[in-house]
Amino acid sequence: MKISTKTFNLITYISLAILVILLIGMLTRVIPPKYYLHALTVAIALFILRIFLRIQMYLQSKSSKRNEN
């Protein structure tokens, strides 16, 4: 799976925006406390997605450097 830098940055900023919205919702009690576990699950899933994409970008840059040499 090849990911462009533009796509990676877009996904990163969107996931950060979602996390900020969840945090603000929890702090202002817009999200009821009974849904905190669901919000935490979404936050962890986004965090894992970002880690996976970062690893993909690293491997892509590493393989492109090998191909240039």
Predicted model as a PDB file, atoms N, CA, C, CB and O in Angstrom, pLDDT in the B-factor column:
MODEL        1                                                                  
ATOM      1  N   MET A   1       0.851  -1.172   0.000  1.00 69.00           N  
ATOM      2  CA  MET A   1       0.000   0.000   0.000  1.00 69.00           C  
ATOM      3  C   MET A   1       0.899   1.238   0.000  1.00 69.00           C  
ATOM      4  CB  MET A   1      -0.969  -0.004   1.228  1.00 69.00           C  
ATOM      5  O   MET A   1       1.693   1.431   0.921  1.00 69.00           O  
ATOM      6  N   LYS A   2       0.776   2.057  -1.009  1.00 80.00           N  
ATOM      7  CA  LYS A   2       1.588   3.259  -1.117  1.00 80.00           C  
ATOM      8  C   LYS A   2       0.751   4.475  -0.714  1.00 80.00           C  
ATOM      9  CB  LYS A   2       2.143   3.422  -2.559  1.00 80.00           C  
ATOM     10  O   LYS A   2      -0.363   4.672  -1.200  1.00 80.00           O  
ATOM     11  N   ILE A   3       1.310   5.274   0.175  1.00 81.00           N  
ATOM     12  CA  ILE A   3       0.610   6.441   0.694  1.00 81.00           C  
ATOM     13  C   ILE A   3       1.416   7.678   0.326  1.00 81.00           C  
ATOM     14  CB  ILE A   3       0.402   6.342   2.240  1.00 81.00           C  
ATOM     15  O   ILE A   3       2.628   7.725   0.534  1.00 81.00           O  
ATOM     16  N   SER A   4       0.741   8.670  -0.218  1.00 85.00           N  
ATOM     17  CA  SER A   4       1.430   9.921  -0.522  1.00 85.00           C  
ATOM     18  C   SER A   4       1.553  10.753   0.752  1.00 85.00           C  
ATOM     19  CB  SER A   4       0.679  10.716  -1.629  1.00 85.00           C  
ATOM     20  O   SER A   4       0.813  10.557   1.716  1.00 85.00           O  
ATOM     21  N   THR A   5       2.482  11.661   0.733  1.00 85.00           N  
ATOM     22  CA  THR A   5       2.689  12.539   1.890  1.00 85.00           C  
ATOM     23  C   THR A   5       1.456  13.402   2.132  1.00 85.00           C  
ATOM     24  CB  THR A   5       3.931  13.433   1.680  1.00 85.00           C  
ATOM     25  O   THR A   5       1.096  13.671   3.278  1.00 85.00           O  
ATOM     26  N   LYS A   6       0.813  13.832   1.056  1.00 91.00           N  
ATOM     27  CA  LYS A   6      -0.388  14.665   1.185  1.00 91.00           C  
ATOM     28  C   LYS A   6      -1.508  13.892   1.882  1.00 91.00           C  
ATOM     29  CB  LYS A   6      -0.862  15.152  -0.205  1.00 91.00           C  
ATOM     30  O   LYS A   6      -2.183  14.431   2.759  1.00 91.00           O  
ATOM     31  N   THR A   7      -1.702  12.638   1.497  1.00 89.00           N  
ATOM     32  CA  THR A   7      -2.732  11.805   2.120  1.00 89.00           C  
ATOM     33  C   THR A   7      -2.413  11.558   3.588  1.00 89.00           C  
ATOM     34  CB  THR A   7      -2.867  10.468   1.377  1.00 89.00           C  
ATOM     35  O   THR A   7      -3.296  11.618   4.443  1.00 89.00           O  
ATOM     36  N   PHE A   8      -1.138  11.279   3.874  1.00 88.00           N  
ATOM     37  CA  PHE A   8      -0.713  11.047   5.251  1.00 88.00           C  
ATOM     38  C   PHE A   8      -0.986  12.272   6.117  1.00 88.00           C  
ATOM     39  CB  PHE A   8       0.776  10.688   5.299  1.00 88.00           C  
ATOM     40  O   PHE A   8      -1.520  12.150   7.220  1.00 88.00           O  
ATOM     41  N   ASN A   9      -0.619  13.451   5.619  1.00 90.00           N  
ATOM     42  CA  ASN A   9      -0.857  14.677   6.384  1.00 90.00           C  
ATOM     43  C   ASN A   9      -2.347  14.935   6.578  1.00 90.00           C  
ATOM     44  CB  ASN A   9      -0.209  15.872   5.685  1.00 90.00           C  
ATOM     45  O   ASN A   9      -2.765  15.360   7.655  1.00 90.00           O  
ATOM     46  N   LEU A  10      -3.141  14.684   5.559  1.00 92.00           N  
ATOM     47  CA  LEU A  10      -4.588  14.884   5.664  1.00 92.00           C  
ATOM     48  C   LEU A  10      -5.188  13.974   6.733  1.00 92.00           C  
ATOM     49  CB  LEU A  10      -5.264  14.623   4.309  1.00 92.00           C  
ATOM     50  O   LEU A  10      -5.966  14.428   7.572  1.00 92.00           O  
ATOM     51  N   ILE A  11      -4.832  12.709   6.703  1.00 90.00           N  
ATOM     52  CA  ILE A  11      -5.352  11.758   7.704  1.00 90.00           C  
ATOM     53  C   ILE A  11      -4.883  12.144   9.100  1.00 90.00           C  
ATOM     54  CB  ILE A  11      -4.903  10.313   7.375  1.00 90.00           C  
ATOM     55  O   ILE A  11      -5.645  12.041  10.061  1.00 90.00           O  
ATOM     56  N   THR A  12      -3.637  12.585   9.218  1.00 91.00           N  
ATOM     57  CA  THR A  12      -3.110  12.987  10.523  1.00 91.00           C  
ATOM     58  C   THR A  12      -3.885  14.175  11.088  1.00 91.00           C  
ATOM     59  CB  THR A  12      -1.619  13.337  10.413  1.00 91.00           C  
ATOM     60  O   THR A  12      -4.289  14.156  12.251  1.00 91.00           O  
ATOM     61  N   TYR A  13      -4.095  15.203  10.275  1.00 93.00           N  
ATOM     62  CA  TYR A  13      -4.808  16.384  10.766  1.00 93.00           C  
ATOM     63  C   TYR A  13      -6.274  16.084  11.075  1.00 93.00           C  
ATOM     64  CB  TYR A  13      -4.720  17.509   9.745  1.00 93.00           C  
ATOM     65  O   TYR A  13      -6.819  16.607  12.047  1.00 93.00           O  
ATOM     66  N   ILE A  14      -6.913  15.252  10.262  1.00 94.00           N  
ATOM     67  CA  ILE A  14      -8.307  14.896  10.535  1.00 94.00           C  
ATOM     68  C   ILE A  14      -8.413  14.107  11.830  1.00 94.00           C  
ATOM     69  CB  ILE A  14      -8.899  14.085   9.370  1.00 94.00           C  
ATOM     70  O   ILE A  14      -9.316  14.349  12.631  1.00 94.00           O  
ATOM     71  N   SER A  15      -7.499  13.163  12.045  1.00 93.00           N  
ATOM     72  CA  SER A  15      -7.560  12.376  13.281  1.00 93.00           C  
ATOM     73  C   SER A  15      -7.282  13.253  14.500  1.00 93.00           C  
ATOM     74  CB  SER A  15      -6.554  11.212  13.228  1.00 93.00           C  
ATOM     75  O   SER A  15      -7.911  13.072  15.542  1.00 93.00           O  
ATOM     76  N   LEU A  16      -6.358  14.192  14.386  1.00 93.00           N  
ATOM     77  CA  LEU A  16      -6.115  15.110  15.503  1.00 93.00           C  
ATOM     78  C   LEU A  16      -7.333  15.980  15.791  1.00 93.00           C  
ATOM     79  CB  LEU A  16      -4.906  15.993  15.206  1.00 93.00           C  
ATOM     80  O   LEU A  16      -7.652  16.243  16.951  1.00 93.00           O  
ATOM     81  N   ALA A  17      -8.008  16.423  14.743  1.00 95.00           N  
ATOM     82  CA  ALA A  17      -9.218  17.218  14.928  1.00 95.00           C  
ATOM     83  C   ALA A  17     -10.305  16.405  15.637  1.00 95.00           C  
ATOM     84  CB  ALA A  17      -9.734  17.726  13.572  1.00 95.00           C  
ATOM     85  O   ALA A  17     -10.987  16.914  16.526  1.00 95.00           O  
ATOM     86  N   ILE A  18     -10.459  15.152  15.242  1.00 94.00           N  
ATOM     87  CA  ILE A  18     -11.450  14.286  15.899  1.00 94.00           C  
ATOM     88  C   ILE A  18     -11.097  14.101  17.371  1.00 94.00           C  
ATOM     89  CB  ILE A  18     -11.534  12.909  15.192  1.00 94.00           C  
ATOM     90  O   ILE A  18     -11.977  14.139  18.231  1.00 94.00           O  
ATOM     91  N   LEU A  19      -9.812  13.900  17.664  1.00 93.00           N  
ATOM     92  CA  LEU A  19      -9.394  13.726  19.058  1.00 93.00           C  
ATOM     93  C   LEU A  19      -9.648  14.986  19.881  1.00 93.00           C  
ATOM     94  CB  LEU A  19      -7.912  13.351  19.124  1.00 93.00           C  
ATOM     95  O   LEU A  19     -10.060  14.896  21.038  1.00 93.00           O  
ATOM     96  N   VAL A  20      -9.408  16.146  19.303  1.00 95.00           N  
ATOM     97  CA  VAL A  20      -9.673  17.406  20.016  1.00 95.00           C  
ATOM     98  C   VAL A  20     -11.169  17.567  20.267  1.00 95.00           C  
ATOM     99  CB  VAL A  20      -9.132  18.617  19.212  1.00 95.00           C  
ATOM    100  O   VAL A  20     -11.580  17.994  21.346  1.00 95.00           O  
ATOM    101  N   ILE A  21     -11.976  17.226  19.276  1.00 95.00           N  
ATOM    102  CA  ILE A  21     -13.434  17.311  19.446  1.00 95.00           C  
ATOM    103  C   ILE A  21     -13.907  16.360  20.545  1.00 95.00           C  
ATOM    104  CB  ILE A  21     -14.155  16.986  18.116  1.00 95.00           C  
ATOM    105  O   ILE A  21     -14.752  16.724  21.362  1.00 95.00           O  
ATOM    106  N   LEU A  22     -13.363  15.145  20.564  1.00 94.00           N  
ATOM    107  CA  LEU A  22     -13.726  14.202  21.629  1.00 94.00           C  
ATOM    108  C   LEU A  22     -13.306  14.725  22.992  1.00 94.00           C  
ATOM    109  CB  LEU A  22     -13.085  12.834  21.376  1.00 94.00           C  
ATOM    110  O   LEU A  22     -14.066  14.623  23.955  1.00 94.00           O  
ATOM    111  N   LEU A  23     -12.105  15.284  23.087  1.00 94.00           N  
ATOM    112  CA  LEU A  23     -11.628  15.811  24.361  1.00 94.00           C  
ATOM    113  C   LEU A  23     -12.488  16.969  24.842  1.00 94.00           C  
ATOM    114  CB  LEU A  23     -10.180  16.257  24.238  1.00 94.00           C  
ATOM    115  O   LEU A  23     -12.870  17.020  26.011  1.00 94.00           O  
ATOM    116  N   ILE A  24     -12.792  17.893  23.948  1.00 96.00           N  
ATOM    117  CA  ILE A  24     -13.644  19.033  24.325  1.00 96.00           C  
ATOM    118  C   ILE A  24     -15.037  18.542  24.722  1.00 96.00           C  
ATOM    119  CB  ILE A  24     -13.746  20.055  23.154  1.00 96.00           C  
ATOM    120  O   ILE A  24     -15.635  19.050  25.670  1.00 96.00           O  
ATOM    121  N   GLY A  25     -15.544  17.553  23.991  1.00 94.00           N  
ATOM    122  CA  GLY A  25     -16.851  16.999  24.335  1.00 94.00           C  
ATOM    123  C   GLY A  25     -16.868  16.355  25.706  1.00 94.00           C  
ATOM    124  O   GLY A  25     -17.859  16.443  26.431  1.00 94.00           O  
ATOM    125  N   MET A  26     -15.760  15.702  26.064  1.00 93.00           N  
ATOM    126  CA  MET A  26     -15.685  15.073  27.382  1.00 93.00           C  
ATOM    127  C   MET A  26     -15.512  16.118  28.487  1.00 93.00           C  
ATOM    128  CB  MET A  26     -14.529  14.067  27.424  1.00 93.00           C  
ATOM    129  O   MET A  26     -16.112  15.995  29.555  1.00 93.00           O  
ATOM    130  N   LEU A  27     -14.701  17.138  28.236  1.00 94.00           N  
ATOM    131  CA  LEU A  27     -14.466  18.161  29.256  1.00 94.00           C  
ATOM    132  C   LEU A  27     -15.691  19.027  29.508  1.00 94.00           C  
ATOM    133  CB  LEU A  27     -13.306  19.037  28.851  1.00 94.00           C  
ATOM    134  O   LEU A  27     -15.917  19.464  30.637  1.00 94.00           O  
ATOM    135  N   THR A  28     -16.477  19.280  28.482  1.00 95.00           N  
ATOM    136  CA  THR A  28     -17.667  20.113  28.640  1.00 95.00           C  
ATOM    137  C   THR A  28     -18.917  19.282  28.946  1.00 95.00           C  
ATOM    138  CB  THR A  28     -17.893  20.938  27.381  1.00 95.00           C  
ATOM    139  O   THR A  28     -20.019  19.819  29.055  1.00 95.00           O  
ATOM    140  N   ARG A  29     -18.732  17.993  29.080  1.00 93.00           N  
ATOM    141  CA  ARG A  29     -19.818  17.050  29.395  1.00 93.00           C  
ATOM    142  C   ARG A  29     -20.887  16.991  28.304  1.00 93.00           C  
ATOM    143  CB  ARG A  29     -20.469  17.433  30.714  1.00 93.00           C  
ATOM    144  O   ARG A  29     -22.031  16.631  28.580  1.00 93.00           O  
ATOM    145  N   VAL A  30     -20.528  17.338  27.075  1.00 94.00           N  
ATOM    146  CA  VAL A  30     -21.446  17.159  25.951  1.00 94.00           C  
ATOM    147  C   VAL A  30     -21.592  15.666  25.673  1.00 94.00           C  
ATOM    148  CB  VAL A  30     -20.940  17.918  24.679  1.00 94.00           C  
ATOM    149  O   VAL A  30     -22.673  15.177  25.345  1.00 94.00           O  
ATOM    150  N   ILE A  31     -20.472  14.957  25.815  1.00 92.00           N  
ATOM    151  CA  ILE A  31     -20.507  13.492  25.725  1.00 92.00           C  
ATOM    152  C   ILE A  31     -20.778  12.976  27.136  1.00 92.00           C  
ATOM    153  CB  ILE A  31     -19.149  12.895  25.131  1.00 92.00           C  
ATOM    154  O   ILE A  31     -19.993  13.239  28.047  1.00 92.00           O  
ATOM    155  N   PRO A  32     -21.867  12.253  27.327  1.00 93.00           N  
ATOM    156  CA  PRO A  32     -22.184  11.739  28.667  1.00 93.00           C  
ATOM    157  C   PRO A  32     -21.107  10.761  29.155  1.00 93.00           C  
ATOM    158  CB  PRO A  32     -23.564  11.045  28.661  1.00 93.00           C  
ATOM    159  O   PRO A  32     -20.482  10.066  28.353  1.00 93.00           O  
ATOM    160  N   PRO A  33     -20.898  10.713  30.473  1.00 92.00           N  
ATOM    161  CA  PRO A  33     -19.867   9.825  31.023  1.00 92.00           C  
ATOM    162  C   PRO A  33     -20.026   8.354  30.642  1.00 92.00           C  
ATOM    163  CB  PRO A  33     -19.865   9.938  32.508  1.00 92.00           C  
ATOM    164  O   PRO A  33     -19.035   7.626  30.595  1.00 92.00           O  
ATOM    165  N   LYS A  34     -21.232   7.910  30.374  1.00 94.00           N  
ATOM    166  CA  LYS A  34     -21.416   6.505  30.009  1.00 94.00           C  
ATOM    167  C   LYS A  34     -20.832   6.191  28.624  1.00 94.00           C  
ATOM    168  CB  LYS A  34     -22.904   6.149  30.039  1.00 94.00           C  
ATOM    169  O   LYS A  34     -20.646   5.021  28.288  1.00 94.00           O  
ATOM    170  N   TYR A  35     -20.541   7.227  27.813  1.00 94.00           N  
ATOM    171  CA  TYR A  35     -19.951   7.038  26.492  1.00 94.00           C  
ATOM    172  C   TYR A  35     -18.447   7.311  26.469  1.00 94.00           C  
ATOM    173  CB  TYR A  35     -20.642   7.933  25.494  1.00 94.00           C  
ATOM    174  O   TYR A  35     -17.844   7.324  25.396  1.00 94.00           O  
ATOM    175  N   TYR A  36     -17.836   7.528  27.627  1.00 93.00           N  
ATOM    176  CA  TYR A  36     -16.397   7.782  27.673  1.00 93.00           C  
ATOM    177  C   TYR A  36     -15.599   6.586  27.142  1.00 93.00           C  
ATOM    178  CB  TYR A  36     -15.965   8.106  29.107  1.00 93.00           C  
ATOM    179  O   TYR A  36     -14.585   6.764  26.467  1.00 93.00           O  
ATOM    180  N   LEU A  37     -16.050   5.392  27.444  1.00 95.00           N  
ATOM    181  CA  LEU A  37     -15.344   4.203  26.972  1.00 95.00           C  
ATOM    182  C   LEU A  37     -15.382   4.127  25.449  1.00 95.00           C  
ATOM    183  CB  LEU A  37     -15.958   2.931  27.586  1.00 95.00           C  
ATOM    184  O   LEU A  37     -14.398   3.727  24.827  1.00 95.00           O  
ATOM    185  N   HIS A  38     -16.488   4.501  24.852  1.00 95.00           N  
ATOM    186  CA  HIS A  38     -16.596   4.510  23.393  1.00 95.00           C  
ATOM    187  C   HIS A  38     -15.657   5.562  22.795  1.00 95.00           C  
ATOM    188  CB  HIS A  38     -18.056   4.781  22.959  1.00 95.00           C  
ATOM    189  O   HIS A  38     -14.993   5.312  21.789  1.00 95.00           O  
ATOM    190  N   ALA A  39     -15.610   6.727  23.417  1.00 93.00           N  
ATOM    191  CA  ALA A  39     -14.721   7.791  22.950  1.00 93.00           C  
ATOM    192  C   ALA A  39     -13.264   7.366  23.080  1.00 93.00           C  
ATOM    193  CB  ALA A  39     -14.970   9.089  23.737  1.00 93.00           C  
ATOM    194  O   ALA A  39     -12.445   7.655  22.207  1.00 93.00           O  
ATOM    195  N   LEU A  40     -12.948   6.686  24.164  1.00 94.00           N  
ATOM    196  CA  LEU A  40     -11.590   6.189  24.365  1.00 94.00           C  
ATOM    197  C   LEU A  40     -11.223   5.148  23.312  1.00 94.00           C  
ATOM    198  CB  LEU A  40     -11.444   5.593  25.766  1.00 94.00           C  
ATOM    199  O   LEU A  40     -10.092   5.128  22.824  1.00 94.00           O  
ATOM    200  N   THR A  41     -12.163   4.293  22.964  1.00 95.00           N  
ATOM    201  CA  THR A  41     -11.937   3.282  21.929  1.00 95.00           C  
ATOM    202  C   THR A  41     -11.653   3.940  20.581  1.00 95.00           C  
ATOM    203  CB  THR A  41     -13.153   2.346  21.815  1.00 95.00           C  
ATOM    204  O   THR A  41     -10.751   3.518  19.858  1.00 95.00           O  
ATOM    205  N   VAL A  42     -12.415   4.961  20.251  1.00 94.00           N  
ATOM    206  CA  VAL A  42     -12.184   5.697  18.995  1.00 94.00           C  
ATOM    207  C   VAL A  42     -10.816   6.367  19.026  1.00 94.00           C  
ATOM    208  CB  VAL A  42     -13.296   6.759  18.762  1.00 94.00           C  
ATOM    209  O   VAL A  42     -10.091   6.340  18.031  1.00 94.00           O  
ATOM    210  N   ALA A  43     -10.458   6.964  20.150  1.00 93.00           N  
ATOM    211  CA  ALA A  43      -9.166   7.635  20.274  1.00 93.00           C  
ATOM    212  C   ALA A  43      -8.008   6.645  20.116  1.00 93.00           C  
ATOM    213  CB  ALA A  43      -9.067   8.349  21.628  1.00 93.00           C  
ATOM    214  O   ALA A  43      -7.025   6.944  19.438  1.00 93.00           O  
ATOM    215  N   ILE A  44      -8.120   5.487  20.730  1.00 94.00           N  
ATOM    216  CA  ILE A  44      -7.069   4.477  20.617  1.00 94.00           C  
ATOM    217  C   ILE A  44      -6.973   3.948  19.195  1.00 94.00           C  
ATOM    218  CB  ILE A  44      -7.326   3.323  21.591  1.00 94.00           C  
ATOM    219  O   ILE A  44      -5.873   3.727  18.689  1.00 94.00           O  
ATOM    220  N   ALA A  45      -8.110   3.744  18.545  1.00 95.00           N  
ATOM    221  CA  ALA A  45      -8.100   3.278  17.153  1.00 95.00           C  
ATOM    222  C   ALA A  45      -7.429   4.300  16.242  1.00 95.00           C  
ATOM    223  CB  ALA A  45      -9.534   3.001  16.666  1.00 95.00           C  
ATOM    224  O   ALA A  45      -6.659   3.925  15.358  1.00 95.00           O  
ATOM    225  N   LEU A  46      -7.710   5.582  16.447  1.00 93.00           N  
ATOM    226  CA  LEU A  46      -7.057   6.619  15.652  1.00 93.00           C  
ATOM    227  C   LEU A  46      -5.556   6.674  15.924  1.00 93.00           C  
ATOM    228  CB  LEU A  46      -7.687   7.978  15.939  1.00 93.00           C  
ATOM    229  O   LEU A  46      -4.762   6.892  15.009  1.00 93.00           O  
ATOM    230  N   PHE A  47      -5.174   6.478  17.174  1.00 92.00           N  
ATOM    231  CA  PHE A  47      -3.763   6.472  17.535  1.00 92.00           C  
ATOM    232  C   PHE A  47      -3.035   5.312  16.847  1.00 92.00           C  
ATOM    233  CB  PHE A  47      -3.601   6.376  19.064  1.00 92.00           C  
ATOM    234  O   PHE A  47      -1.935   5.491  16.326  1.00 92.00           O  
ATOM    235  N   ILE A  48      -3.647   4.135  16.846  1.00 94.00           N  
ATOM    236  CA  ILE A  48      -3.052   2.968  16.193  1.00 94.00           C  
ATOM    237  C   ILE A  48      -2.972   3.184  14.689  1.00 94.00           C  
ATOM    238  CB  ILE A  48      -3.863   1.698  16.506  1.00 94.00           C  
ATOM    239  O   ILE A  48      -1.982   2.808  14.062  1.00 94.00           O  
ATOM    240  N   LEU A  49      -4.005   3.787  14.103  1.00 91.00           N  
ATOM    241  CA  LEU A  49      -3.985   4.097  12.675  1.00 91.00           C  
ATOM    242  C   LEU A  49      -2.832   5.035  12.336  1.00 91.00           C  
ATOM    243  CB  LEU A  49      -5.316   4.721  12.246  1.00 91.00           C  
ATOM    244  O   LEU A  49      -2.139   4.826  11.340  1.00 91.00           O  
ATOM    245  N   ARG A  50      -2.621   6.057  13.146  1.00 91.00           N  
ATOM    246  CA  ARG A  50      -1.530   6.991  12.898  1.00 91.00           C  
ATOM    247  C   ARG A  50      -0.175   6.318  13.025  1.00 91.00           C  
ATOM    248  CB  ARG A  50      -1.615   8.161  13.854  1.00 91.00           C  
ATOM    249  O   ARG A  50       0.731   6.610  12.243  1.00 91.00           O  
ATOM    250  N   ILE A  51      -0.015   5.424  13.993  1.00 93.00           N  
ATOM    251  CA  ILE A  51       1.245   4.687  14.136  1.00 93.00           C  
ATOM    252  C   ILE A  51       1.481   3.809  12.911  1.00 93.00           C  
ATOM    253  CB  ILE A  51       1.235   3.823  15.423  1.00 93.00           C  
ATOM    254  O   ILE A  51       2.588   3.773  12.373  1.00 93.00           O  
ATOM    255  N   PHE A  52       0.446   3.106  12.472  1.00 93.00           N  
ATOM    256  CA  PHE A  52       0.559   2.252  11.294  1.00 93.00           C  
ATOM    257  C   PHE A  52       0.948   3.068  10.062  1.00 93.00           C  
ATOM    258  CB  PHE A  52      -0.761   1.511  11.044  1.00 93.00           C  
ATOM    259  O   PHE A  52       1.825   2.659   9.300  1.00 93.00           O  
ATOM    260  N   LEU A  53       0.308   4.208   9.864  1.00 90.00           N  
ATOM    261  CA  LEU A  53       0.624   5.049   8.710  1.00 90.00           C  
ATOM    262  C   LEU A  53       2.034   5.621   8.792  1.00 90.00           C  
ATOM    263  CB  LEU A  53      -0.383   6.181   8.597  1.00 90.00           C  
ATOM    264  O   LEU A  53       2.716   5.744   7.774  1.00 90.00           O  
ATOM    265  N   ARG A  54       2.469   5.967   9.983  1.00 91.00           N  
ATOM    266  CA  ARG A  54       3.831   6.485  10.146  1.00 91.00           C  
ATOM    267  C   ARG A  54       4.860   5.407   9.792  1.00 91.00           C  
ATOM    268  CB  ARG A  54       4.052   6.984  11.596  1.00 91.00           C  
ATOM    269  O   ARG A  54       5.872   5.697   9.154  1.00 91.00           O  
ATOM    270  N   ILE A  55       4.600   4.173  10.204  1.00 92.00           N  
ATOM    271  CA  ILE A  55       5.500   3.062   9.858  1.00 92.00           C  
ATOM    272  C   ILE A  55       5.511   2.849   8.351  1.00 92.00           C  
ATOM    273  CB  ILE A  55       5.072   1.757  10.580  1.00 92.00           C  
ATOM    274  O   ILE A  55       6.568   2.627   7.761  1.00 92.00           O  
ATOM    275  N   GLN A  56       4.332   2.917   7.724  1.00 90.00           N  
ATOM    276  CA  GLN A  56       4.243   2.769   6.269  1.00 90.00           C  
ATOM    277  C   GLN A  56       5.062   3.848   5.566  1.00 90.00           C  
ATOM    278  CB  GLN A  56       2.775   2.831   5.809  1.00 90.00           C  
ATOM    279  O   GLN A  56       5.800   3.557   4.625  1.00 90.00           O  
ATOM    280  N   MET A  57       4.934   5.082   6.019  1.00 89.00           N  
ATOM    281  CA  MET A  57       5.689   6.175   5.405  1.00 89.00           C  
ATOM    282  C   MET A  57       7.192   5.968   5.583  1.00 89.00           C  
ATOM    283  CB  MET A  57       5.266   7.523   6.007  1.00 89.00           C  
ATOM    284  O   MET A  57       7.963   6.239   4.663  1.00 89.00           O  
ATOM    285  N   TYR A  58       7.609   5.497   6.738  1.00 90.00           N  
ATOM    286  CA  TYR A  58       9.028   5.232   6.988  1.00 90.00           C  
ATOM    287  C   TYR A  58       9.542   4.138   6.053  1.00 90.00           C  
ATOM    288  CB  TYR A  58       9.252   4.825   8.460  1.00 90.00           C  
ATOM    289  O   TYR A  58      10.610   4.274   5.456  1.00 90.00           O  
ATOM    290  N   LEU A  59       8.780   3.061   5.931  1.00 89.00           N  
ATOM    291  CA  LEU A  59       9.206   1.965   5.057  1.00 89.00           C  
ATOM    292  C   LEU A  59       9.232   2.400   3.594  1.00 89.00           C  
ATOM    293  CB  LEU A  59       8.278   0.756   5.228  1.00 89.00           C  
ATOM    294  O   LEU A  59      10.102   1.970   2.837  1.00 89.00           O  
ATOM    295  N   GLN A  60       8.299   3.237   3.194  1.00 87.00           N  
ATOM    296  CA  GLN A  60       8.290   3.736   1.819  1.00 87.00           C  
ATOM    297  C   GLN A  60       9.522   4.596   1.543  1.00 87.00           C  
ATOM    298  CB  GLN A  60       7.009   4.545   1.550  1.00 87.00           C  
ATOM    299  O   GLN A  60      10.162   4.459   0.500  1.00 87.00           O  
ATOM    300  N   SER A  61       9.846   5.468   2.469  1.00 83.00           N  
ATOM    301  CA  SER A  61      11.005   6.327   2.250  1.00 83.00           C  
ATOM    302  C   SER A  61      12.289   5.506   2.252  1.00 83.00           C  
ATOM    303  CB  SER A  61      11.073   7.425   3.321  1.00 83.00           C  
ATOM    304  O   SER A  61      13.221   5.800   1.504  1.00 83.00           O  
ATOM    305  N   LYS A  62      12.334   4.493   3.083  1.00 84.00           N  
ATOM    306  CA  LYS A  62      13.503   3.624   3.148  1.00 84.00           C  
ATOM    307  C   LYS A  62      13.667   2.842   1.846  1.00 84.00           C  
ATOM    308  CB  LYS A  62      13.390   2.660   4.339  1.00 84.00           C  
ATOM    309  O   LYS A  62      14.781   2.716   1.340  1.00 84.00           O  
ATOM    310  N   SER A  63      12.578   2.321   1.304  1.00 81.00           N  
ATOM    311  CA  SER A  63      12.655   1.547   0.066  1.00 81.00           C  
ATOM    312  C   SER A  63      12.951   2.445  -1.137  1.00 81.00           C  
ATOM    313  CB  SER A  63      11.348   0.783  -0.161  1.00 81.00           C  
ATOM    314  O   SER A  63      13.635   2.019  -2.069  1.00 81.00           O  
ATOM    315  N   SER A  64      12.448   3.678  -1.129  1.00 75.00           N  
ATOM    316  CA  SER A  64      12.741   4.575  -2.248  1.00 75.00           C  
ATOM    317  C   SER A  64      14.204   4.999  -2.235  1.00 75.00           C  
ATOM    318  CB  SER A  64      11.833   5.813  -2.196  1.00 75.00           C  
ATOM    319  O   SER A  64      14.797   5.201  -3.295  1.00 75.00           O  
ATOM    320  N   LYS A  65      14.793   5.136  -1.050  1.00 77.00           N  
ATOM    321  CA  LYS A  65      16.224   5.455  -0.959  1.00 77.00           C  
ATOM    322  C   LYS A  65      17.062   4.289  -1.465  1.00 77.00           C  
ATOM    323  CB  LYS A  65      16.615   5.800   0.494  1.00 77.00           C  
ATOM    324  O   LYS A  65      18.094   4.505  -2.101  1.00 77.00           O  
ATOM    325  N   ARG A  66      16.643   3.073  -1.198  1.00 76.00           N  
ATOM    326  CA  ARG A  66      17.376   1.898  -1.687  1.00 76.00           C  
ATOM    327  C   ARG A  66      17.291   1.804  -3.195  1.00 76.00           C  
ATOM    328  CB  ARG A  66      16.833   0.613  -1.051  1.00 76.00           C  
ATOM    329  O   ARG A  66      18.259   1.426  -3.854  1.00 76.00           O  
ATOM    330  N   ASN A  67      16.130   2.148  -3.748  1.00 73.00           N  
ATOM    331  CA  ASN A  67      15.961   2.088  -5.203  1.00 73.00           C  
ATOM    332  C   ASN A  67      16.789   3.142  -5.920  1.00 73.00           C  
ATOM    333  CB  ASN A  67      14.498   2.256  -5.565  1.00 73.00           C  
ATOM    334  O   ASN A  67      17.217   2.933  -7.055  1.00 73.00           O  
ATOM    335  N   GLU A  68      17.016   4.273  -5.262  1.00 72.00           N  
ATOM    336  CA  GLU A  68      17.826   5.328  -5.870  1.00 72.00           C  
ATOM    337  C   GLU A  68      19.287   4.934  -5.921  1.00 72.00           C  
ATOM    338  CB  GLU A  68      17.666   6.634  -5.101  1.00 72.00           C  
ATOM    339  O   GLU A  68      20.008   5.325  -6.840  1.00 72.00           O  
ATOM    340  N   ASN A  69      19.733   4.155  -4.932  1.00 63.00           N  
ATOM    341  CA  ASN A  69      21.149   3.738  -4.883  1.00 63.00           C  
ATOM    342  C   ASN A  69      21.350   2.567  -5.727  1.00 63.00           C  
ATOM    343  CB  ASN A  69      21.606   3.432  -3.480  1.00 63.00           C  
ATOM    344  O   ASN A  69      22.468   2.060  -5.824  1.00 63.00           O  
TER     345      ASN A  69                                                      
ENDMDL                                                                          
END                                                                             
